[in-house]
Amino acid sequence: MKRREFITLLGGAAVAWRLAVRAQQGAMPVIGFLGLASPIVNAPQIVGWRQGLNETGYFEDCNIVVEYRWAEGQFDRLPALASELIARQPAAIFAHGPPAVTALKAQTATIPIVFTIGEDPVKEGLVASLNRPGGNVTGFSHFANPLFGKKLGLLLETAPEAMVLGLLVNPNNPNAAPDTKDVEAAADAVHRQLRVFTASTDREFEPAFAAMVQSRVGALLVNIDPVFIARRELIAMLAAPHAIPAIYDRREFPLAGGLMSYGASEKEGFRQCILKGEKPADLPVLQATRFEFVINLRIAKALGLTIPPGVLAIADEVIE
């Protein structure tokens, strides 16, 4: 049996046993869900997650209860939200993003935790190895950081004259520093200067883009962050008048008026984050194998950019 067939959300033989016992006792089992953003921001991903549950035979409010907790981009809330979920004694907990997993791991070593993240879980200290995670944690990784080089390459094919590249990060995100280091290495590899800009609240985005103009930023990479996803329309609106071509990680950005995005399908990642039949310690971490490249051709024309035929040819979706 392929390892992908094992993952579809609930966490192994121990979890199945808990579910069966609670069903016999007449109480529906509880599944925890700890999200970094909000139900509105993650609506497409939630659809995928529920699809995975249904494919496994579990239906919300029919034979399981799901307890949702959302950090709304406020990372300092995660420990308290994790504590609330653990107090409900769930059969398993789904966690979105390394900060959520870290908050849960600090408080339980027994409840199975299933994650979807963009980073390397070994590098983040979440699992011992990809093949043998160990402990009570496993899940799915998009491995977004190794894609930074690919994103910069796509940007530079579209805006080859850009000698100064910009990176927008949320300074409150624990992954801002390591992600910046990886983007710096990718920029060095293509012999470009990198300038880092920060924003975490609505009033900080406009000054950040003004600073980009002063720094002569010719192209921008927007880092993965729930704060940015929630403000994708604002970011796209600011990038356009400043004529800064930008690349993002999710297709929601070009749909909201951004230029392009490249990354794994989070909806598919959420769908696969359901453990079945094995303990998390023995279940390999799945890795993304399919990536989406989306271009908003209307925005490219508004920015005065001509998308090279070779770039258009590899796009999975072109928004006219």
C-alpha positions as CSV (number, residue, x, y, z in Angstrom):
1,M,0.0,0.0,0.0
2,K,1.3,3.4,-0.9
3,R,2.0,5.8,2.0
4,R,-0.4,8.4,0.5
5,E,-3.2,5.9,1.0
6,F,-2.6,6.0,4.7
7,I,-3.2,9.7,5.0
8,T,-6.7,10.8,4.4
9,L,-7.0,12.8,8.9
10,L,-7.5,11.2,12.2
11,G,-4.4,9.8,13.6
12,G,-3.7,6.2,13.7
13,A,-4.8,3.0,15.4
14,A,-4.9,4.8,18.8
15,V,-7.2,7.4,17.4
16,A,-9.5,4.8,15.7
17,W,-9.7,3.1,19.1
18,R,-10.7,6.3,20.9
19,L,-13.3,7.0,18.3
20,A,-14.8,3.6,18.6
21,V,-14.9,3.7,22.4
22,R,-16.5,7.1,22.5
23,A,-19.1,6.0,19.9
24,Q,-20.0,3.1,22.1
25,Q,-20.4,5.4,25.0
26,G,-22.9,7.5,23.0
27,A,-20.8,10.6,22.8
28,M,-19.4,11.9,19.5
29,P,-15.6,12.0,19.4
30,V,-14.0,15.5,19.3
31,I,-11.5,16.6,16.7
32,G,-9.5,19.8,17.3
33,F,-8.6,22.3,14.7
34,L,-6.0,25.0,15.3
35,G,-5.7,27.6,12.5
36,L,-3.4,30.6,12.1
37,A,-5.8,32.7,10.2
38,S,-9.6,32.8,10.1
39,P,-12.5,30.7,8.7
40,I,-13.0,33.3,6.0
41,V,-9.4,33.4,4.9
42,N,-9.1,29.6,5.0
43,A,-12.5,28.9,3.5
44,P,-11.2,27.0,0.4
45,Q,-8.8,24.9,2.6
46,I,-11.6,24.0,5.0
47,V,-13.6,22.6,2.1
48,G,-10.6,20.4,1.3
49,W,-10.2,19.3,4.9
50,R,-13.9,18.4,5.2
51,Q,-13.7,16.5,2.0
52,G,-10.8,14.4,3.5
53,L,-12.9,13.8,6.6
54,N,-15.9,12.6,4.5
55,E,-13.7,10.4,2.4
56,T,-12.6,8.7,5.6
57,G,-16.2,8.2,6.8
58,Y,-16.4,11.1,9.2
59,F,-19.0,13.8,8.9
60,E,-19.1,17.0,11.1
61,D,-21.9,17.1,13.6
62,C,-23.1,13.6,12.4
63,N,-20.5,11.2,13.9
64,I,-17.8,13.7,15.0
65,V,-17.6,17.1,16.6
66,V,-15.0,19.6,15.4
67,E,-13.7,22.2,17.8
68,Y,-12.3,25.2,15.8
69,R,-9.8,27.7,17.2
70,W,-8.5,30.6,15.1
71,A,-5.6,32.8,15.9
72,E,-6.6,35.5,13.4
73,G,-2.9,36.1,12.6
74,Q,-2.1,36.8,16.3
75,F,0.6,34.3,17.0
76,D,0.8,35.1,20.7
77,R,-2.8,33.7,21.1
78,L,-1.7,30.2,20.1
79,P,-0.7,28.8,23.5
80,A,-4.0,29.7,25.0
81,L,-6.0,28.4,22.1
82,A,-3.9,25.1,22.2
83,S,-4.7,24.8,25.9
84,E,-8.5,25.2,25.2
85,L,-8.4,22.4,22.6
86,I,-6.4,20.0,24.7
87,A,-8.8,20.5,27.6
88,R,-11.6,19.1,25.3
89,Q,-9.6,15.8,25.2
90,P,-9.9,15.4,21.4
91,A,-9.1,12.2,19.6
92,A,-6.7,14.2,17.3
93,I,-5.9,17.8,16.5
94,F,-5.2,19.3,13.1
95,A,-2.7,22.2,13.1
96,H,-2.0,24.7,10.4
97,G,1.5,26.2,10.3
98,P,4.6,25.6,12.5
99,P,3.7,28.1,15.2
100,A,0.4,26.2,15.8
101,V,2.2,22.8,15.9
102,T,4.8,24.2,18.3
103,A,2.1,25.5,20.7
104,L,0.4,22.1,20.7
105,K,3.6,20.1,21.1
106,A,4.5,22.2,24.2
107,Q,1.3,21.0,25.9
108,T,0.7,17.4,24.8
109,A,2.9,14.4,23.9
110,T,0.1,12.0,23.6
111,I,-2.8,13.5,21.5
112,P,-2.0,12.9,17.8
113,I,-1.3,16.1,15.9
114,V,-1.6,16.3,12.2
115,F,-0.2,19.3,10.4
116,T,0.0,21.1,7.1
117,I,2.9,23.5,6.8
118,G,5.0,25.2,4.2
119,E,8.3,24.7,5.9
120,D,10.6,21.7,6.4
121,P,9.2,20.0,9.5
122,V,12.6,18.5,10.4
123,K,14.3,21.9,10.2
124,E,11.5,23.4,12.3
125,G,12.1,20.8,14.9
126,L,8.6,19.4,14.6
127,V,9.5,15.8,13.7
128,A,12.7,13.7,14.0
129,S,12.7,12.7,10.3
130,L,10.3,12.7,7.3
131,N,10.1,8.9,7.1
132,R,9.9,8.3,10.9
133,P,8.5,11.4,12.5
134,G,8.5,10.0,16.1
135,G,6.4,11.3,18.9
136,N,2.8,12.3,18.3
137,V,3.2,14.5,15.2
138,T,3.0,13.9,11.4
139,G,1.4,15.6,8.5
140,F,1.9,17.3,5.1
141,S,4.5,19.8,4.0
142,H,4.4,22.0,0.9
143,F,8.1,22.7,1.3
144,A,7.6,26.2,0.2
145,N,11.0,27.5,1.2
146,P,12.9,25.6,-1.5
147,L,10.5,27.3,-4.0
148,F,11.9,30.8,-3.3
149,G,14.5,30.3,-6.1
150,K,11.8,29.2,-8.5
151,K,9.6,32.2,-7.6
152,L,12.4,34.7,-8.1
153,G,13.2,33.0,-11.4
154,L,9.6,33.5,-12.6
155,L,9.7,37.1,-11.5
156,L,12.9,37.9,-13.3
157,E,11.8,36.3,-16.5
158,T,8.8,38.7,-16.3
159,A,10.8,41.7,-15.1
160,P,14.4,41.0,-16.2
161,E,15.5,44.6,-15.6
162,A,14.8,44.3,-11.8
163,M,18.2,44.6,-10.1
164,V,16.8,45.2,-6.6
165,L,14.3,42.6,-5.3
166,G,12.0,43.2,-2.4
167,L,10.7,40.8,0.3
168,L,7.7,41.6,2.4
169,V,7.5,39.8,5.7
170,N,5.4,40.0,8.9
171,P,7.9,40.6,11.7
172,N,5.6,39.0,14.2
173,N,5.7,35.6,12.4
174,P,8.3,33.3,13.9
175,N,9.3,32.2,10.4
176,A,10.1,35.6,9.1
177,A,13.8,35.4,10.0
178,P,14.5,31.9,8.6
179,D,12.4,32.6,5.5
180,T,14.4,35.9,5.0
181,K,17.6,33.9,5.1
182,D,16.4,31.5,2.5
183,V,15.2,34.3,0.2
184,E,18.6,36.1,0.6
185,A,20.4,32.9,-0.6
186,A,18.0,32.7,-3.6
187,A,18.6,36.3,-4.5
188,D,22.4,35.9,-4.2
189,A,22.1,32.9,-6.6
190,V,20.6,35.2,-9.3
191,H,23.0,38.0,-8.5
192,R,20.4,40.5,-7.2
193,Q,20.2,42.7,-4.2
194,L,17.5,42.0,-1.7
195,R,15.7,44.6,0.5
196,V,13.4,43.4,3.3
197,F,10.3,45.3,4.2
198,T,7.9,44.6,7.1
199,A,4.2,45.0,7.8
200,S,1.7,43.5,10.2
201,T,-1.1,46.0,10.5
202,D,-3.2,47.9,7.9
203,R,-1.4,51.2,8.5
204,E,2.0,49.7,7.9
205,F,1.5,48.4,4.3
206,E,1.4,51.8,2.6
207,P,4.7,53.0,4.2
208,A,6.3,49.7,3.3
209,F,5.4,50.1,-0.4
210,A,6.6,53.7,-0.3
211,A,9.9,52.5,1.1
212,M,10.1,50.0,-1.8
213,V,9.8,52.8,-4.3
214,Q,12.5,54.7,-2.6
215,S,14.7,51.6,-2.6
216,R,14.1,51.2,-6.4
217,V,12.6,47.7,-5.9
218,G,12.0,46.3,-9.3
219,A,10.1,43.1,-8.3
220,L,8.6,41.8,-5.0
221,L,8.2,38.5,-3.3
222,V,5.4,38.5,-0.7
223,N,6.1,35.9,2.1
224,I,3.7,33.3,3.2
225,D,1.7,34.7,6.1
226,P,-2.0,34.6,7.3
227,V,-1.9,38.4,7.8
228,F,-1.0,38.9,4.2
229,I,-3.6,36.4,2.9
230,A,-6.3,38.3,4.9
231,R,-5.1,41.6,3.2
232,R,-4.4,40.3,-0.3
233,E,-6.7,42.9,-1.9
234,L,-4.9,45.7,0.0
235,I,-1.4,44.4,-1.0
236,A,-2.4,44.0,-4.7
237,M,-4.0,47.5,-4.7
238,L,-0.7,49.0,-3.4
239,A,1.5,47.1,-5.7
240,A,-0.3,48.3,-8.8
241,P,0.0,52.1,-8.6
242,H,3.7,51.7,-7.6
243,A,4.2,49.5,-10.7
244,I,5.9,46.7,-8.6
245,P,5.4,43.2,-10.1
246,A,4.9,40.7,-7.3
247,I,4.7,37.0,-6.8
248,Y,2.8,35.3,-4.1
249,D,2.3,31.7,-2.8
250,R,-1.4,31.2,-3.3
251,R,-3.8,31.6,-6.2
252,E,-6.1,33.8,-4.1
253,F,-3.6,36.6,-4.6
254,P,-3.8,36.9,-8.5
255,L,-7.6,36.3,-8.1
256,A,-7.6,39.4,-5.9
257,G,-5.5,41.5,-8.3
258,G,-2.0,40.3,-7.8
259,L,0.3,39.5,-10.7
260,M,1.2,35.9,-10.2
261,S,1.5,33.0,-7.7
262,Y,3.4,29.8,-7.4
263,G,3.0,27.2,-4.8
264,A,1.4,23.9,-3.8
265,S,-2.4,23.6,-3.5
266,E,-3.2,24.2,0.1
267,K,-6.7,22.8,-0.4
268,E,-5.2,19.5,-1.5
269,G,-2.8,19.5,1.4
270,F,-5.7,20.0,3.9
271,R,-7.6,17.2,2.2
272,Q,-4.7,14.8,2.8
273,C,-4.1,15.7,6.4
274,I,-6.2,12.9,7.9
275,L,-4.3,10.0,9.5
276,K,-5.7,6.6,9.2
277,G,-4.5,3.2,10.4
278,E,-1.1,4.0,11.8
279,K,0.4,5.9,14.7
280,P,1.8,9.4,13.9
281,A,5.3,8.3,15.0
282,D,5.4,5.7,12.2
283,L,3.5,7.6,9.5
284,P,5.8,9.4,7.0
285,V,5.3,13.1,6.4
286,L,3.8,13.6,3.0
287,Q,5.4,16.1,0.6
288,A,3.7,18.2,-2.1
289,T,4.3,16.9,-5.6
290,R,2.0,19.3,-7.5
291,F,2.4,23.0,-7.8
292,E,0.2,25.7,-9.3
293,F,1.4,28.7,-11.3
294,V,-1.3,31.3,-11.8
295,I,-0.8,34.6,-13.9
296,N,-3.2,37.5,-13.9
297,L,-2.7,38.8,-17.5
298,R,-4.8,41.8,-17.0
299,I,-2.6,43.0,-14.2
300,A,0.5,42.3,-16.3
301,K,-0.8,44.6,-19.0
302,A,-1.7,47.3,-16.4
303,L,1.9,47.1,-15.2
304,G,3.2,47.4,-18.7
305,L,4.7,43.9,-18.6
306,T,4.9,41.4,-21.4
307,I,4.8,37.9,-20.1
308,P,7.2,35.8,-22.1
309,P,5.6,32.9,-24.1
310,G,7.7,30.4,-22.2
311,V,6.3,31.6,-18.9
312,L,2.7,31.7,-20.2
313,A,3.2,28.1,-21.5
314,I,3.9,26.7,-18.1
315,A,1.0,28.5,-16.3
316,D,-1.7,26.3,-14.9
317,E,-4.2,29.2,-15.0
318,V,-4.2,32.5,-16.8
319,I,-6.6,35.1,-15.7
320,E,-7.6,37.3,-18.7
